[in-house]
Amino acid sequence: MNAQAATAQLGVQQLQDLEPTLEEFEAAVVAGLSATQKTLPCKFFYDAAGSVLFDRICKLPEYYLTRTELRILDEQAPAIAALLGPQASLVEFGAGSASKVGLILSRLEQPFSYVPVDISRKHLLAGAAGVARAFPGLRIAPVCADYTQNFALPAAASAAPGALGGFFPGSTIGNFTHPEAAVFLARTREILGPGAVMIVGVDLQKEERVLNAAYDDAAGVTAEFNLNLLRRINRELGGNFRIGEFEHAARWNEAEGRVEMHLVSRGAQSVRIGNARFEFQAGESIHTENSYKYSIASFQALASDAGYVPAACWTDERQLFSVHALRVP
Ligand SMILES: C[S@@+](CC[C@H](N)C(=O)[O-])C[C@H]1O[C@@H](n2cnc3c(N)ncnc32)[C@H](O)[C@@H]1O
């Protein structure tokens, strides 16, 4: 039985499938590797293997983000449920394995539906199935889509008698530049509509040593996650990257206020992808991800610029991570 048939058996509604095509993936890769500073979009980290590697990252001792956010959500779930009210619908952007939403769903009064949105289809369906098992009877309508593009909310969400809630945990917002984050937030505000509440997990600025370790763990899982993007290009686009000829690097960029991940070419080399060829100098990098770190005030200012009204902000005692509630006026 395939993943979709298995989730259907659990009562999960038909997948809305807007997964980016191979042509879109190829066009993004060729454009990124043709730039002066070579880049690859981080959204393509998440094929089935990349999503599994990300879940392993979340359990690493250096990756304080997940456990800290889970603790804040656990403590504040009653307050979040009070903001949403009865018969609400939750739309989770970048749901992945949907390991955090249960904390909120279990506190909601008669939750109406759950709409997980993710670019990684297999992982999305497995996450939806997990939520279906934990919350029998809840309407679950998964959407496989790139959330930076337009998609329609399934009827399961738009028909909710109660409020619409957005949920964007994991500090995934940090993967956007500030202007991109503002565009994304404005898009979610449009999708969710007046009266909705958006819950966003945002990592906070802190010591460089702690940040660099979180993105370059001792066990090398983040390195594997980063290198998996080259494996994916080889497999799906007929590339010939020699994986051992690239090295993972994570660097705090003080001027930009972000941790950057790169794949650094160990030597001068040439790489073919389909009919295209790319030359690398020794030490030249492909910039694969940004993780911007915010202060509470700087994130609230960004959210306000995007048309939200900050309603609440919760942190842990060490101020490592923040969870924001934003209201659509
Ligand atoms: C940093 S992980 C966070 C996963 C999970 N929400 C958490 O908090 O642990 C980012 C998630 O967003 C998904 N994602 C990344 N870019 C995306 C995009 N442009 N559109 C849809 N999903 C995306 C990934 O597949 C992944 O599941």
The ligand as an SDF file (V2000), in Angstrom:
LIG
                    3D

 27 29  0  0  0  0  0  0  0  0999 V2000
   13.2910   23.5030    9.4150 C   0  0  0  0  0  0  0  0  0  0  0  0
   12.1430   22.2510    8.9680 S   0  0  0  0  0  0  0  0  0  0  0  0
   10.9310   22.3960   10.2850 C   0  0  0  0  0  0  0  0  0  0  0  0
   10.0510   21.1950   10.4110 C   0  0  0  0  0  0  0  0  0  0  0  0
    9.0280   21.2600   11.5530 C   0  0  0  0  0  0  0  0  0  0  0  0
    8.0210   22.2830   11.2810 N   0  0  0  0  0  0  0  0  0  0  0  0
    9.6960   21.5510   12.8710 C   0  0  0  0  0  0  0  0  0  0  0  0
    9.3570   22.5680   13.4780 O   0  0  0  0  0  0  0  0  0  0  0  0
   10.5340   20.7610   13.3070 O   0  0  0  0  0  0  0  0  0  0  0  0
   11.3470   23.0150    7.5970 C   0  0  0  0  0  0  0  0  0  0  0  0
   10.1440   22.2560    7.0690 C   0  0  0  0  0  0  0  0  0  0  0  0
    9.5190   23.0610    6.0710 O   0  0  0  0  0  0  0  0  0  0  0  0
    9.4400   22.3560    4.8450 C   0  0  0  0  0  0  0  0  0  0  0  0
    9.7090   23.3590    3.8070 N   0  0  0  0  0  0  0  0  0  0  0  0
   10.8610   24.0330    3.5960 C   0  0  0  0  0  0  0  0  0  0  0  0
   10.7070   24.9210    2.6010 N   0  0  0  0  0  0  0  0  0  0  0  0
    9.4240   24.7880    2.1700 C   0  0  0  0  0  0  0  0  0  0  0  0
    8.6630   25.4430    1.1660 C   0  0  0  0  0  0  0  0  0  0  0  0
    9.1790   26.4040    0.4040 N   0  0  0  0  0  0  0  0  0  0  0  0
    7.3730   25.0860    1.0160 N   0  0  0  0  0  0  0  0  0  0  0  0
    6.8130   24.1040    1.7910 C   0  0  0  0  0  0  0  0  0  0  0  0
    7.5000   23.4460    2.7570 N   0  0  0  0  0  0  0  0  0  0  0  0
    8.7880   23.7940    2.9440 C   0  0  0  0  0  0  0  0  0  0  0  0
   10.4530   21.2500    4.9170 C   0  0  0  0  0  0  0  0  0  0  0  0
   10.1070   20.1320    4.1250 O   0  0  0  0  0  0  0  0  0  0  0  0
   10.4680   20.9300    6.4170 C   0  0  0  0  0  0  0  0  0  0  0  0
    9.5180   19.9750    6.7440 O   0  0  0  0  0  0  0  0  0  0  0  0
  1  2  1  0
  2  3  1  0
  2 10  1  0
  3  4  1  0
  4  5  1  0
  5  6  1  0
  5  7  1  0
  7  8  2  0
  7  9  1  0
 10 11  1  0
 11 12  1  0
 11 26  1  0
 12 13  1  0
 13 14  1  0
 13 24  1  0
 14 15  1  0
 14 23  1  0
 15 16  2  0
 16 17  1  0
 17 18  1  0
 17 23  2  0
 18 19  1  0
 18 20  2  0
 20 21  1  0
 21 22  2  0
 22 23  1  0
 24 25  1  0
 24 26  1  0
 26 27  1  0
M  CHG  2   2   1   9  -1
M  END
$$$$
